[in-house]
Structures are given as structure tokens and as C-alpha cells.
Amino acid sequence: MVENILNSIGHFYPEISIVVTLCVVIIADLLLKRENHTISWIFLAGLTVTGLLVLQQTGLNTSIFHDMAAVDPFAVFFKVILIIASLFIVLFSINSRELDPYKSRLGEYYMLIAGMILGMFLMVGSTNLLLIYLAFEMTSICSYVLAGFTKRALKSAEGSIKYIMYGAVSSGIMLYGISLLIGITAATDIYGVNASLAAGIDQPMILYIAILMIIVGIGFKIAVVPFHFWAPDVYEGAPITITAFLAVASKIAAVALMIRLFKVSFMDTASVQIIGDWPIFEGLNWNMLLAFMAALAMIAGNLTALKQDNIKRMLAYSSIAHAGYILMGFVVLTDEGITAIMIYVFMYLFMNLGAFYVAMLFSNKLNTESIEKYKGLGFRAPMECIAMTVFLIALTGLPPTAGFIAKLYIFGAAISAGWIWLVLIAGITTVISLFYYIRVVKNMFFFKSDGISEPLVFDAGSKVILFMLLIPVLLFGIYFTPIIEFARYSLKMFGM
Amino acid sequence: MPGKPANDKPTYDEANRLMELSAILFYAFTVLTVGSAAYMVFSKNIVHAAFALIFSLSGVAALYVLLYADFVAATQILVYVGGILILILFGIMLTTLDFTENLKTVTVNMLPASLLSGAVAVLLLYVFFAAEWTTIVPADRDGTMYDLGMMLMNEYLLPFQIAGVLLLVAIIGALLMSTRHKNEP
């Protein structure tokens, strides 16, 4: 018994490191002067250490703390993505002028981000329904507060309240679904759920309801239609750093949680050889449900984005649409589909963070998030605008950017699995998405700026961060083999 | 704690009378719990609602006792009834009087909301009656403290610790939301 715990601790260093970082930030916040960004750098150092510890876990494939969580290539892949996103968010926060009035609160801000990272790390690794729910709540509670961090801004407070309301209801429904699943299968760890289902539980209707309820909770986190209503208001109200974090990290973590939960629990391991890639239990076609949700997300997200003027709101709808594309890789039930998702989220990380970053830079200087006000910016800040153009083209999915590769693999996986109607919808909505992404580019380059024409000057630090995002988006559009190798290698889940 | 499915049939004969008694108690406490919860939801007076919640949570504690979960029952009373609800009551009473008096609960979208909750109720009732639950008959035992302690420090060590961090983060979040610094805009 004790050996298991002691061994497990050895495989739990990243999470321990992030909790230590959390505590160090609390203490540093007490001791340090609050007028500068020392605390940001301390937090950044803590994250870097955590990142190194995550990298150290590559190659492990084991279960820890009595099957509570797994440390496998799948978890490590997503932890790497999450830590990259978190590092960028800290860099964004240092450069954000929006957070300046709240400088004395930066300690709490980073504590909550640390809590969120811990929650997301556990989300991608946990293999027990109890821990899955705990991790889920940890992420949610931190993000509720962070969404309302700039609480003197009315929009921020409004968004936060809406987020809590929707979040509490959907996580309650998810908890009910989990309790149904446990009630039928009498197991709390997902391997036990699978074993019970394999032994033959002939209650497809009840299982459907349980799965539906769990999808409500996870769908809320991924912000997929029809559980997306909170997203635009929260994304618009939250400080832009947090918006980016929610749109990228917490979405990706929820996708990972969903893949692991569904794959391990509902895969018919006995008939792997007969049917092929990833057989699901007979009469339990939950993937159809997800296919409809994906289609709805792509349609609703892209069509609503057309009408938006606030850049954050537009990116919110675009992220709903992207959630649809990501889900598409999941419904095909093949290893190819999961690989495509992993490639997609990796590319999505850079391009979406990039778009949010440029929006933040403009918001710092111009104090506006309106796309209409971007008119003529192409001449005042050419480099930032070109970068924005690249990010938006990548989000559309055009070559030669990383976004093209991402979409290519997702579409390819869906076509080879025979989901033609879904790919058709995805293709059409991608064309639609071009309109609103290009509108930003058009406003930046094809209009004379009204009156003011002096160039916007950005300091060297912010340019470096911009290049750190821009280079991967361009590079992975051309040289993407390592990412694909990494994703293929990371398919392996513990117990599969 | 849920465990593995129990394969052996329970021996009803000697425990039959005790079962009947506990069934009666179960239904009594269920009525208490659900009834006061309903009163809490429909009450327009916030103080009455808080008191109703006390009864509801005490009823849940009694249900825990019937499940042989003595420690959880005691914790439920100590933490929820004794701690959190008293805090809520103090909070209500210490805030300015006219604020609480003018506090109105408003119901909007009556029709769609009732339809939705009716549908959900039907769904949940269907699930409750249609599902074949895996039941575990709780073994008679003197106390759960020892086992609980062992489990929390062994199989469930990780969730236990994570729950601790979760509470820490929640406290920080609550502080952040409720306090105001002087130099803030």
C-alpha cells in the first residue's frame, strides 16, 4: 500500500511543482513590493520547472495512486501543450495594460492560474470518476474568478456571474450523469466501468442518459453547441489574457478528458481485432450524438461570428466553431482521428494565442476591441498586422500555415472513416469562416486610417513574444513531421 | 464508498424487522429533506429559506446515518448545519435590514422553465425506475472511522489532497471577489 503511494509521488512531480509554485506565489505576494512584475517572473520560473518535470515524464506509461490517475504519453502530450499555453499567458499578462490597475492583485491572479493549471493537469491524467470531477471543479472555480478578475469593469462582472451560473448547472448535471454511471456499473475508476460494461449491462437507454449528462458538463467546458451560451459574454468580459487561456487551455484539457473518459470506458476491448480501430459497445452509439453537436457547433459558431464587431467576441464564436472541428476527429473513432485532434490542438494553440495576442497589443495602444476601429492599422503597425493576418489565415485553415495541416488531418481522418456529410459541413463552414477572418484583414489594410496616421510603437519584448507565436504557425505549416510523429507516439493510453 | 458489485444475496430473514424500521425512517427523513428543500426554493422570505435549508441538510445527515456512514453524517451536521448555514444566517442578519427586506425573488420565463423542469423530472423518474441498479447492502458495522481514515490515506489519498488545494483556491477566489483595495479604480 505505502509503496504504491511512494512510487506514485515519483511520477507526480509536475503537479507537486505547480502546487509548490502556488504556495511560493502566496508567500512572495506577502513579502514583495507589488508595484512591479517580480511575482510574474517568479511564477514564470515555477512554470518552467514544471514544464521540465513534464518533459522528464516522456516515455512513462503507468498508473499512479491506486489507479486514480495515469502518467502515459497521452497525458504528457497534453500537459506539454497546457504548459506552453500557460507560459504564453504569463508573458501576455506581463505585457497587458488591462491588468495594470489591478497590479496589487497579481499574486492572487497567478495563484488562481496555478490552480487552474493543476486542475487541467489532473483532467488530462485522471482515470477515476471522482478525481475527474474534482479536477473539473478545480479548473472551473479558478476560471470563474479569473473571468471576473477586472471586476470594476461591468462586462467582466457580468461575464463572471453568467459563467458561474452556467457552470454550476452544467457541472451539477454532469455529476448526476457520473452518479448514474457509477450506479449502473458499480465502479468509480474508468477501467472498472469498462469491465462492467464488457461483462454485459443491457441498459442502453440509461447509459445514453448518463453519457448525455456527462457530455453536458464536458461540452460546457469545450464550449460546443448547444452548451456554448456562456462563451461570448465571458470571452468578451474577461481580461484578454484569461480569454485566451479559456479559449485554448481549458478547452484542450476538456477535450483530452473526454477522449480518455470515452475511449477507456466505452471501448469494447474484446472485439478490437474483429471490428477494427476503436469499437464501441453495441447499441451505444454516442458518437452520433457528438457528430450532431460538432456539426451544430461548426454551423452556429461560424454563422454567428459573421456578425460580430468585438474582436474577442468574434474569436469566441470562432473558438466554438473550432471546437466543432476538434470533435469531428473524435466521432470517427479511429486512432487516426485522435492523432488528428492532437495535431489540431497543437496548431490551434499557437494560432489562437497569436490572434488574441495581437488583439491585446492593439487594445493596449488603442483601448478598443472593435474590429471597425482597426481601419488603417495596417499602415500604422505593419508588422503586427501582417502577423495578425497570418494567424487569421491559419485559423481559417489555408496553406502555408499550421492551420492548413491541422484541418487537413482532421478532414482526412473523417473522410477515411466515411463521415462524408460531416466533412461537407466542415468544408462549407470553413469557407464561411473565411469571410469574417478576412474582414479583419480588410479593415486593417484596405482602409485609410481616419485622421491619425502616426505609427504605433511596440517595445522589443512584445515583438519577441509575437515572433515566438508567429514562427511556429509558419514553420509547422511547412515542416510538420515532428508534430505528427509526436502525436502518433502520444496516442498510447495506460490500460489500452 | 462504492465498491465492487456484491454477488452474494443478502440474508434478509434476521434483518427483516430492522429493515422495515429503517425503511420507515428513510421515508420520513426523505419527506423532511425534500419538503424543506421545496419550501426553501419557493419561499419568498430569505430568512425562512435559510431555516428551511437547515432542516433539509439535517435530513440528509439522517440519511447518511441510515447508510451506516456515521462520520459523514457527523461532518454534515458540523460543517453544513453548524457552520455554513449559521454563517449564512449571520450574513443575512448582519447586512442592513432594508436590504434584506426589499430583497425580492423574481420568477421569469415561468412557462418554459416549468416545461423544462417537468421534462427533466420525468426523465429522472424514468431513469430511477427503469435502471437496474447495482446494489450493495451495507454491512452492519460499529464505526467507519478507522476504515475511512485508512482509505483517505491510501486509495483516496490523491482526491483527498486535491480537495484540500481546491478549498485553498476557493478561499483565495472568494477573498479576491469580495475585497476591495484602496488603490483600485
Interface residues (C-beta under 8 A of the other chain):
Chain A: M1 I5 S8 V19 L22 I26 I64 F65 H66 M68 A69 P101 Y102 S104 R105 E108 M111 L112 G115 L118 L122 N128 L130 L131 L134 A135 E137 M138 I141 C142 Y144 V145 G148 F149 K151 R152 L180 I182 G183 I184 T185 A186 A187 T188 S196 Q203 M205 I206 I209
Chain B: P2 G3 K4 P5 L123 V127 A130 A131 E132 W133 T134 I136 N154 E155 Y156 L157 L158 P159 I162 A163 V165 L166 L168 V169 A170 I172 G173 L175 L176 M177 H181 N183 E184 P185
